[in-house]
Amino acid sequence: MLSVTLAYRNILRHRRRTFLTALSMTGGFVLCTFSFSMLEGSWGGAVDIFTLDHTGHVQVHFGDYHRRPKVHKAIDDIEAVEDALKAHRKVEAFAPRVFAPALAYAGEKTAPVSVIGINAEREASTSRILQKVQEGEYFDASPDLDGYFGAMVGVSVARSLNIGVGDEIVLISQGADGSIANDIFVVRATIGSRTSHDRYAVYLPLSVAQSFLTMGTRVHEYALIVSSPRNNEAIAREINAAVQAVNPELTALPWQVLEETFYTTMKADKQSNHFMMVIIVFLVFIGVLNTVLMSILERTREFGVIRALGSRPIQIIKLVFLETMIMATLSIAAGLVLLVPILYWLVGYGFALPETIEVGGVEFGQMKGIVIPSVIIAPALLIYGFAALVSIPPGIRAASITPRSALSSH
């Protein structure tokens, strides 16, 4: 208790040096928290765009379909699988899909496309497909007056075939039973952009695509949205156990496994940003070390008197340590007050980029922050850790002062 009281007295007595030290720590804490918030927010934003664009947080497939997709590798036990997904409390939404490569033509032009069959209602609650409609209207599973079913085509398909809303498109593919699949569809909407993953896709209603590919009621994939995206890997393991109870050949995998290239790219980018955080914290460390050391040098005679009164070296080190940690606590408290308006603006508005940037195939034009416990706790722990470290050399310097040399100094 006496050491804490002395530490407070010394802090109040040396206001100028205390202010400079606290200013360095406060600036470091604010800068680190701001950077951590931007880093986590950018990462989370890119992941949200990517997962809600098409992958979902978790996917369910039959066997190794995710590595070697074949039209015949499909999920049979539809009702049992969907019951298992509905029963899982962490699954918020799911959408069945079927896939097949196809050749599309209109007039005299042809283009290779990817046919994707979706449940119109469930897909809208699982991905951002509604927001991606550029022209026309989102389709349903009902035919038009002439008996033709609707299709939504990617913008690159529409451009390659020179077609638009209301035009006909012919698709030729291979059915799950080995037969030739071919049919005529009417374009209901164009979808996506020139850089989106579905620019060469043709979306069909799920039942229509199943009939087109002679798949019956089977599907190739279930895309899932879970309640806690940051814990999707653990949730995927739980879902994997649930679906394997239905069929041991089914697998549930997180997007990190399914989209390994994107995940690796983002991890490398995040690690490079963490390296920048280390540099920032190191600069703060040097600044605080300098101000604390100068404070010790200015108080050489004071420490000499304390030693002459019988204080042991360990008590001197403890005193310097307590002073530094108290200043760190006050600095973090001041930093939190400063951060409230900064983080409010960062989370709500962020930075609008002059040009969109692409990372791992995902484009975004605005950078926002995020406020989660680690964004505040990690910088605070760093400041406390470095404050403890920087107090050691000055503490040893103060403890090594002899009364005679200290009292004879000017």
C-alpha positions in Angstrom: 0.0 0.0 0.0 2.9 2.3 0.8 4.5 1.6 -2.6 1.2 2.5 -4.4 0.9 5.7 -2.4 4.5 6.7 -3.2 3.9 5.9 -6.9 0.9 8.2 -7.0 2.8 11.0 -5.3 5.7 10.7 -7.8 3.2 10.7 -10.7 1.6 13.9 -9.5 4.9 15.5 -8.6 6.4 15.0 -12.1 3.4 16.2 -14.1 5.3 17.1 -17.3 7.1 13.8 -17.6 4.0 11.9 -16.6 1.9 13.7 -19.2 4.4 12.8 -22.0 4.5 9.2 -20.9 0.7 8.9 -20.7 0.4 10.7 -24.0 2.6 8.1 -25.7 0.6 5.2 -24.2 -2.7 6.8 -25.0 -1.7 7.4 -28.6 -0.4 3.9 -28.9 -3.6 2.4 -27.4 -5.9 4.5 -29.7 -3.8 3.8 -32.8 -3.6 0.0 -32.1 -7.3 -0.2 -31.4 -8.2 1.7 -34.5 -5.9 -0.5 -36.6 -7.2 -3.7 -35.0 -10.8 -2.5 -35.7 -10.0 -1.7 -39.3 -8.2 -5.1 -39.8 -11.0 -7.2 -38.2 -13.7 -5.1 -40.0 -12.1 -5.4 -43.4 -11.5 -9.2 -42.9 -15.1 -9.7 -41.7 -16.5 -7.6 -44.5 -14.6 -9.5 -47.1 -15.7 -12.9 -45.6 -19.4 -11.7 -45.4 -19.3 -10.7 -49.1 -17.7 -14.0 -50.1 -19.9 -16.3 -48.0 -23.1 -14.5 -48.6 -22.3 -14.3 -52.3 -22.4 -18.0 -53.0 -20.6 -20.3 -50.6 -22.5 -19.9 -47.3 -20.8 -20.6 -44.0 -21.0 -24.4 -44.3 -21.9 -26.7 -47.2 -23.2 -30.3 -47.2 -22.2 -32.6 -50.1 -22.3 -36.3 -51.0 -18.8 -37.9 -50.6 -16.0 -36.0 -52.4 -18.3 -33.9 -54.6 -16.6 -30.7 -53.4 -13.3 -31.9 -54.8 -14.5 -33.9 -57.9 -18.0 -32.6 -58.8 -19.9 -35.0 -61.0 -23.6 -34.7 -61.8 -24.4 -38.2 -60.5 -22.8 -37.5 -57.0 -26.0 -36.3 -55.4 -27.7 -36.3 -52.0 -30.7 -38.8 -52.0 -32.1 -38.5 -48.5 -33.6 -35.0 -49.0 -36.3 -35.1 -46.3 -34.0 -36.7 -43.6 -31.2 -34.3 -44.3 -33.4 -31.2 -44.2 -35.0 -32.4 -41.0 -31.5 -32.7 -39.5 -30.6 -29.2 -40.6 -33.9 -27.7 -39.3 -33.3 -29.5 -35.9 -29.9 -27.9 -35.5 -30.3 -24.8 -33.4 -27.3 -23.0 -35.0 -28.5 -23.3 -38.6 -30.3 -20.1 -39.5 -31.0 -20.9 -43.2 -30.1 -23.4 -45.8 -30.6 -23.7 -49.6 -30.4 -26.8 -51.8 -28.6 -26.5 -55.2 -27.8 -28.6 -58.3 -25.0 -27.9 -60.7 -24.0 -29.0 -64.2 -21.9 -27.7 -67.0 -23.8 -26.9 -70.2 -23.5 -25.3 -73.6 -25.8 -22.4 -74.2 -26.8 -20.9 -77.5 -29.0 -18.2 -78.9 -29.3 -17.4 -82.6 -25.9 -18.3 -84.1 -23.8 -17.7 -80.9 -22.8 -20.2 -78.3 -21.1 -20.0 -74.9 -20.1 -22.5 -72.2 -22.1 -21.9 -69.0 -22.7 -23.4 -65.6 -26.3 -24.4 -64.8 -27.3 -23.8 -61.2 -30.6 -24.9 -59.9 -31.9 -23.1 -56.9 -34.9 -23.0 -54.7 -36.0 -19.4 -55.3 -37.4 -18.8 -51.8 -34.6 -20.5 -49.7 -31.8 -19.1 -51.9 -33.0 -15.6 -51.2 -32.6 -16.1 -47.5 -29.2 -17.8 -47.8 -27.3 -15.6 -50.3 -27.5 -12.1 -51.7 -28.9 -13.3 -55.1 -31.8 -10.8 -54.9 -29.5 -7.9 -54.7 -27.5 -9.2 -57.7 -30.4 -8.9 -60.2 -29.4 -6.3 -62.7 -32.3 -6.3 -65.2 -35.7 -8.1 -65.1 -37.3 -9.8 -62.2 -36.4 -12.6 -59.8 -37.9 -15.8 -61.1 -40.1 -18.6 -59.8 -40.8 -22.2 -60.8 -43.9 -21.4 -62.9 -43.9 -21.5 -66.7 -45.0 -18.6 -68.9 -48.2 -18.7 -71.1 -46.2 -20.5 -73.8 -45.1 -23.2 -71.3 -41.4 -22.0 -71.1 -39.7 -21.9 -67.8 -37.7 -18.8 -66.8 -33.9 -18.5 -66.4 -31.6 -15.9 -64.9 -28.3 -15.5 -66.8 -25.0 -14.0 -65.8 -24.1 -10.7 -67.5 -21.2 -12.3 -69.4 -23.5 -14.9 -70.8 -26.0 -12.2 -71.8 -23.2 -10.3 -73.5 -21.6 -13.3 -75.2 -25.0 -14.5 -76.6 -26.3 -10.9 -77.2 -29.5 -11.7 -75.3 -31.6 -9.8 -72.8 -34.8 -10.1 -70.7 -37.5 -11.9 -72.7 -35.2 -13.6 -75.2 -34.9 -17.4 -75.5 -31.8 -19.4 -74.5 -31.2 -23.1 -75.4 -29.2 -25.3 -72.9 -27.5 -28.6 -73.8 -26.0 -30.7 -71.1 -25.7 -34.3 -69.8 -28.3 -35.8 -67.5 -27.5 -37.7 -64.3 -28.5 -41.0 -66.1 -26.2 -40.4 -69.0 -28.8 -39.0 -71.4 -28.6 -35.7 -73.4 -30.4 -32.9 -71.6 -31.6 -30.0 -73.8 -34.4 -27.5 -73.5 -35.4 -23.9 -74.2 -35.8 -21.3 -71.5 -36.8 -17.7 -71.4 -34.5 -15.1 -69.8 -36.3 -13.5 -66.9 -33.3 -11.5 -65.5 -29.6 -10.8 -65.9 -27.6 -11.2 -62.8 -24.2 -10.4 -61.3 -21.3 -8.3 -62.7 -18.4 -8.8 -65.1 -16.2 -9.9 -62.1 -18.7 -11.9 -60.0 -18.3 -15.7 -59.8 -21.7 -16.3 -61.5 -21.0 -14.1 -64.6 -21.1 -17.3 -66.7 -24.0 -18.9 -64.8 -27.5 -19.7 -65.8 -29.9 -20.0 -62.8 -32.9 -22.3 -63.1 -35.6 -23.0 -60.6 -34.6 -26.1 -58.6 -37.4 -28.4 -59.7 -36.9 -27.3 -63.3 -33.1 -28.0 -63.1 -33.7 -31.4 -61.5 -36.1 -32.3 -64.3 -33.7 -31.0 -66.9 -30.8 -33.1 -65.5 -33.1 -36.1 -64.8 -32.1 -36.0 -61.1 -35.5 -36.7 -59.6 -35.5 -34.9 -56.2 -31.8 -35.2 -55.5 -29.5 -32.2 -55.0 -25.7 -31.7 -55.1 -25.3 -29.2 -52.3 -26.8 -27.6 -49.3 -25.5 -24.1 -48.5 -25.9 -23.1 -44.9 -26.0 -19.9 -42.9 -25.1 -20.3 -39.2 -25.8 -18.1 -36.2 -22.1 -17.6 -35.4 -20.0 -17.1 -38.6 -16.8 -16.8 -36.6 -17.3 -20.3 -35.1 -18.5 -21.9 -38.4 -15.7 -24.5 -38.3 -16.8 -25.9 -35.0 -20.5 -25.7 -36.1 -19.5 -27.6 -39.3 -18.2 -30.5 -37.2 -21.5 -30.6 -35.3 -23.5 -30.6 -38.6 -21.2 -33.2 -40.1 -22.1 -35.6 -37.2 -25.8 -34.8 -37.7 -25.9 -35.5 -41.4 -23.7 -38.5 -41.2 -26.2 -40.0 -38.8 -28.6 -39.8 -41.8 -26.1 -41.0 -44.4 -22.4 -41.8 -43.5 -21.3 -40.7 -47.0 -22.5 -37.1 -46.5 -19.9 -34.5 -45.4 -20.4 -31.0 -44.0 -17.4 -28.7 -44.5 -16.8 -25.0 -43.6 -16.1 -22.5 -46.3 -12.4 -22.3 -45.2 -11.9 -25.8 -46.5 -14.1 -25.4 -49.6 -12.5 -22.1 -50.7 -8.9 -22.7 -49.5 -7.3 -20.4 -52.0 -9.4 -17.4 -50.9 -8.9 -18.3 -47.2 -5.1 -18.6 -47.7 -4.9 -15.3 -49.5 -6.9 -13.5 -46.7 -4.8 -15.1 -44.0 -1.6 -13.9 -45.6 -3.0 -10.4 -45.9 -4.1 -10.5 -42.3 -0.7 -11.7 -41.2 1.0 -8.8 -43.1 -1.3 -6.4 -41.3 -0.4 -8.0 -37.9 3.2 -7.3 -38.8 2.4 -3.7 -39.2 0.7 -3.7 -35.8 3.9 -5.0 -34.3 5.8 -2.1 -35.8 3.3 0.4 -34.4 3.5 -1.1 -30.9 7.3 -1.2 -31.1 7.4 2.5 -31.8 5.1 3.1 -28.9 7.4 0.9 -26.8 10.5 3.0 -27.7 8.7 6.2 -26.9 7.5 5.1 -23.5 10.9 3.6 -22.7 12.6 6.9 -23.5 10.2 9.0 -21.4 10.3 6.6 -18.4 14.1 6.4 -18.5 14.4 10.2 -18.7 12.1 10.4 -15.7 14.4 8.2 -13.7 17.5 10.2 -14.7 15.8 13.5 -13.6 15.1 11.9 -10.2 18.6 10.6 -9.5 19.0 12.6 -6.3 15.5 11.5 -5.2 16.3 7.9 -5.5 19.6 8.4 -3.8 17.7 9.8 -0.7 15.3 6.9 -0.8 18.3 4.5 -0.8 20.0 6.4 2.0 16.8 6.0 4.1 17.2 2.2 3.8 15.1 1.2 0.8 16.1 -2.0 -0.8 16.8 -2.2 -4.6 13.8 -4.5 -5.1 11.6 -1.8 -3.5 12.9 0.8 -6.0 12.2 -1.5 -9.0 8.7 -2.2 -7.6 8.1 1.6 -7.2 9.0 2.3 -10.9 6.9 -0.7 -12.0 3.9 0.6 -10.1 4.3 4.1 -11.5 4.4 2.8 -15.1 1.4 0.5 -14.7 -0.7 3.2 -13.1 0.1 5.5 -16.0 -0.8 2.7 -18.4 -4.1 2.2 -16.7 -4.9 6.0 -16.8 -3.8 6.1 -20.4 -6.1 3.2 -21.4 -9.0 4.9 -19.6 -8.3 8.2 -21.5 -8.0 6.2 -24.7 -11.3 4.6 -24.3 -13.0 8.0 -23.9 -11.3 9.2 -27.1 -12.2 6.0 -29.0 -16.0 6.2 -28.5 -16.6 8.7 -31.3 -13.9 7.3 -33.4 -15.2 3.8 -33.4 -18.8 5.0 -33.8 -17.8 6.7 -37.0 -15.6 3.8 -38.1 -18.3 1.2 -37.7 -21.2 3.3 -39.0 -19.5 5.0 -42.0 -15.9 3.9 -42.5 -13.7 4.8 -45.5 -15.1 4.9 -49.0 -12.3 3.7 -51.3 -11.7 5.8 -54.5 -11.6 2.5 -56.4 -12.9 -0.9 -55.5 -10.2 -3.4 -54.6 -10.2 -7.2 -55.1 -8.9 -9.7 -52.7 -9.2 -13.4 -53.5 -11.9 -12.7 -56.1 -14.0 -10.5 -53.8 -14.5 -6.9 -54.5 -15.3 -4.2 -52.0 -15.3 -0.4 -52.1 -15.7 0.6 -48.5 -13.7 -0.2 -45.4 -15.4 -0.3 -42.1 -14.3 -1.2 -38.6 -15.9 -3.6 -36.1 -16.1 -3.5 -32.3 -15.6 -6.9 -30.7 -14.0 -7.7 -27.3 -10.6 -8.6 -28.9 -10.4 -5.2 -30.6 -10.3 -3.5 -27.2 -8.7 -6.2 -25.1 -5.7 -7.0 -27.4 -4.4 -3.4 -27.6 -4.9 -3.0 -23.8 -3.0 -6.1 -23.0 -0.2 -5.0 -25.4 0.1 -1.7 -23.7 0.1 -3.3 -20.3 2.7 -5.8 -21.4 5.0 -3.2 -23.0 4.5 -0.9 -20.0 5.7 -3.8 -17.7 8.7 -4.4 -20.0 9.8 -0.8 -20.3 9.7 -0.3 -16.5 12.4 -3.0 -16.0 15.5 -1.2 -17.5 14.7 2.1 -15.7 13.9 0.3 -12.5 17.2 -1.5 -12.6 18.9 1.8 -13.3 17.2 3.4 -10.4 17.9 0.5 -8.0 21.6 0.5 -8.9 22.1 4.2 -7.9 24.2 4.5 -4.7 23.4 7.3 -2.2 26.8 8.8 -2.5 26.8 9.1 -6.3 23.2 10.2 -6.4 23.6 13.0 -3.8 26.7 14.3 -5.5 25.0 14.6 -8.9 23.6 17.8 -10.2 
